Amino acid sequence: MKLKKNLAYRKIDGKIFIVDMKTSMLHSVNEIGSLIIDLLQKNYNFNEIAQKIVQEYDVNIEDVILDIKNFVSILREKKLIE
């Protein structure tokens, strides 16, 4: 799962800003969302991403996996990933 090829994105101060070139829509993602996108771009799976977040933020893995799934669902809904 990766960002679609027609998107431009930049990381600035821990946030990712994504521009959909077809719609000219700008999307911003917070620090954890940015980490998820970075890891998706590197072909990490949900469990690997969850482990990384748990290590960095000391949170419950079950909650993290649910949050990742919800976040990816939003990315799909906005047609930002393929």
Residue, then its C-alpha position, 0 to 999 in steps of 0.5 A: m500500500k502506497l500513496k498514489k503516484n499522482l500525489a505530491y507530498r512533503k514532510i515539514d516539521g513532522k507533518i506530511f502535506i499531500v497535494d492531489m494534482k488532479t483535484s488540487m486538494l491539499h491534505s495534512v497529516n499529523e506526526i503519527g499519520s506521517l509515520i504511518i505514511d512513511l512506513l507504508q511507503k517502505n512496505y511495512n505491514f499493519n503489525e510492523i507499523a503498530q510495533k514501531i508506534v508502540q515502541e516510540y509512544d508506549v501505547n496499547i498495541e490493540d488500540v494502535i492497530l485499530d487506529i491504523k486501520n481507521f487511518v488507512s480507511i480514511l486514506r482510501e476514502k480520500k483516494l490517496i493510497e493504492 
